[in-house]
């Protein structure tokens, strides 16, 4: 599956809208590393406390132990001599300095696998994800199913009190089905004016 396994280090990115199975795909890749007897560390941003504090958890409740971090610089202090891969979920919540850390890890020979939203609720690139895609050797873009029409969904729709969010609303709002839906391009809506 991975054309880069013969080189020393590389970056893989798994992206898409909410409910596309990004964390599930991340967990699948980790399970394959288990079968291959590879040593890895899993990280997640401290801000993501939707299902669990010390685990990455998919929407279908598959879970793996993870280390909570607030900043990419914390990864280095957790590395062990036998670590071969670094796994990071919800990368969109980290600041732009994460890109340099991921690049350095790959340059040092680690396999780096990260997953996150590629666009925010506005449909625009979500924070650090653009630069991560640019340094990745392998990019997997997943789709969900549009909650309105059933087409392939590539967008994340934020819903507040049953209505689409306004463009000026804060970018980060950690939530799940109560706040977000997967939508196709045609059904995705962002209100341009603030609600009164």
C-alpha positions as CSV (number, residue, x, y, z in Angstrom):
1,X,0.0,0.0,0.0
2,X,2.7,2.5,1.0
3,X,5.3,3.2,-1.7
4,X,7.5,5.0,0.8
5,X,8.1,2.1,3.2
6,X,11.6,1.5,1.7
7,X,12.8,5.0,2.5
8,X,13.9,6.1,5.9
9,X,11.2,8.6,6.9
10,X,8.0,10.2,5.4
11,X,4.8,12.0,6.2
12,X,1.3,10.6,5.6
13,X,-1.8,12.8,5.9
14,X,-5.4,11.5,6.2
15,X,-7.9,14.3,5.6
16,X,-11.5,15.0,4.9
17,X,-14.7,16.4,6.5
18,X,-16.2,15.3,9.8
19,X,-17.7,11.8,9.8
20,X,-15.5,10.6,6.9
21,X,-13.7,8.0,9.0
22,X,-10.3,9.8,9.4
23,X,-9.6,8.5,12.9
24,X,-10.9,5.1,11.9
25,X,-8.4,5.0,9.1
26,X,-5.7,6.2,11.4
27,X,-6.5,3.3,13.8
28,X,-6.5,0.9,10.9
29,X,-2.9,1.9,10.0
30,X,-1.9,1.6,13.6
31,X,-3.3,-1.9,13.8
32,X,-1.3,-2.8,10.7
33,X,1.8,-1.5,12.5
34,X,0.9,-3.8,15.4
35,X,0.8,-6.8,13.1
36,X,4.2,-5.8,11.7
37,X,5.7,-5.4,15.2
38,X,6.5,-1.7,14.7
39,X,6.9,0.6,17.7
40,X,4.9,3.8,17.6
41,X,3.6,6.7,19.7
42,X,0.1,8.2,19.4
43,X,-0.6,11.9,20.1
44,X,-3.7,14.0,20.2
45,X,-4.3,17.7,21.1
46,X,-5.3,18.4,24.7
47,X,-8.2,20.5,23.4
48,X,-10.0,17.5,21.9
49,X,-11.9,16.0,24.9
50,X,-15.0,14.8,23.0
51,X,-14.8,11.1,23.8
52,X,-11.8,10.6,26.0
53,X,-8.8,12.5,27.5
54,X,-6.1,9.8,27.0
55,X,-7.3,8.1,23.8
56,X,-8.0,8.8,20.2
57,X,-11.6,7.6,19.5
58,X,-13.4,7.2,16.2
59,X,-17.1,8.1,15.9
60,X,-17.9,4.4,16.0
61,X,-16.1,4.2,19.4
62,X,-12.9,2.4,18.3
63,X,-10.2,3.7,20.6
64,X,-6.4,3.6,21.2
65,X,-4.3,5.0,24.0
66,X,-2.8,8.4,23.2
67,X,-0.6,11.1,24.7
68,X,-2.2,14.5,25.1
69,X,-0.1,17.4,24.0
70,X,-0.7,21.1,23.6
71,X,2.2,21.8,21.3
72,X,4.2,19.9,18.7
73,X,7.4,20.5,20.5
74,X,6.2,18.1,23.3
75,X,6.5,15.1,20.9
76,X,10.3,15.0,21.2
77,X,10.4,14.4,24.9
78,X,8.2,11.3,24.6
79,X,10.3,9.6,21.9
80,X,12.0,6.4,22.9
81,X,15.0,4.7,21.3
82,X,12.8,2.1,19.6
83,X,10.1,4.4,18.3
84,X,9.6,4.0,14.6
85,X,6.4,5.9,13.9
86,X,4.6,9.0,15.2
87,X,0.8,9.1,14.9
88,X,-1.1,12.3,15.5
89,X,-4.9,12.8,15.3
90,X,-6.8,16.1,14.9
91,X,-3.8,18.0,13.6
92,X,-5.9,21.0,12.6
93,X,-5.9,22.0,16.3
94,X,-2.1,22.6,16.4
95,X,-0.3,25.8,15.5
96,X,1.9,26.2,12.4
97,X,5.1,25.2,14.2
98,X,3.9,21.6,14.0
99,X,4.9,21.5,10.4
100,X,8.5,22.0,11.2
101,X,8.4,19.3,13.9
102,X,6.7,16.8,11.4
103,X,9.4,17.6,8.8
104,X,12.2,17.1,11.3
105,X,10.7,13.8,12.5
106,X,10.5,12.5,8.9
107,X,14.0,13.7,8.2
108,X,15.2,11.8,11.2
109,X,13.7,8.6,9.8
110,X,10.3,8.3,11.5
111,X,7.1,7.4,9.7
112,X,4.7,10.2,10.6
113,X,1.0,9.6,10.2
114,X,-1.4,12.5,10.9
115,X,-5.1,12.9,10.5
116,X,-7.4,16.0,10.6
117,X,-10.0,18.2,8.9
118,X,-8.7,19.7,5.7
119,X,-11.3,22.5,5.8
120,X,-13.0,24.4,8.5
121,X,-16.8,25.0,8.7
122,X,-16.4,27.9,6.2
123,X,-15.0,25.5,3.6
124,X,-11.5,27.1,3.9
125,X,-8.2,25.3,4.6
126,X,-8.1,24.6,8.4
127,X,-5.1,26.1,10.1
128,X,-1.9,24.1,9.7
129,X,-3.4,21.5,7.3
130,X,-2.3,23.2,4.0
131,X,1.4,23.2,4.9
132,X,1.1,19.6,6.2
133,X,-0.4,18.5,2.9
134,X,2.5,20.2,1.1
135,X,5.2,18.3,3.0
136,X,3.4,14.9,2.9
137,X,4.6,12.1,0.7
138,X,1.2,10.4,0.9
139,X,-2.2,12.1,1.2
140,X,-5.5,10.2,1.6
141,X,-8.7,12.4,1.2
142,X,-11.8,10.7,2.6
143,X,-15.4,11.7,2.0
144,X,-18.5,11.3,4.1
145,X,-22.2,11.2,3.1
146,X,-24.1,14.5,2.8
147,X,-26.7,14.6,5.6
148,X,-29.0,16.6,3.2
149,X,-28.9,14.8,-0.1
150,X,-26.9,11.7,0.3
151,X,-24.1,12.7,-2.2
152,X,-20.4,12.4,-1.3
153,X,-19.6,15.0,1.3
154,X,-16.3,17.0,1.3
155,X,-17.4,19.8,3.7
156,X,-18.1,20.2,7.4
157,X,-21.3,22.1,8.1
158,X,-21.5,23.8,11.5
159,X,-25.0,24.1,12.9
160,X,-26.0,26.4,15.8
161,X,-29.5,26.3,17.1
162,X,-30.6,24.5,13.9
163,X,-29.1,27.1,11.6
164,X,-25.9,27.2,9.6
165,X,-23.1,29.1,11.4
166,X,-22.1,32.6,10.4
167,X,-18.8,33.2,8.7
168,X,-17.6,35.4,11.6
169,X,-18.1,32.7,14.2
170,X,-15.0,31.3,15.9
171,X,-13.1,28.8,13.8
172,X,-12.6,26.3,16.7
173,X,-15.6,24.8,18.4
174,X,-14.9,21.3,19.6
175,X,-18.1,19.3,19.1
176,X,-19.8,16.4,17.3
177,X,-23.2,15.6,15.9
178,X,-24.9,18.3,18.0
179,X,-22.8,20.9,16.2
180,X,-21.7,19.5,12.9
181,X,-22.9,17.6,9.8
182,X,-21.1,16.4,6.7
183,X,-22.3,18.2,3.5
184,X,-21.6,18.1,-0.2
185,X,-20.5,21.3,-2.0
186,X,-24.1,22.1,-3.1
187,X,-25.7,21.7,0.4
188,X,-22.9,23.4,2.4
189,X,-24.0,26.8,3.6
190,X,-22.2,29.6,5.6
191,X,-24.2,32.7,6.6
192,X,-22.4,35.8,5.5
193,X,-24.0,38.2,8.1
194,X,-24.0,37.8,11.8
195,X,-27.2,36.5,13.4
196,X,-29.3,38.9,15.4
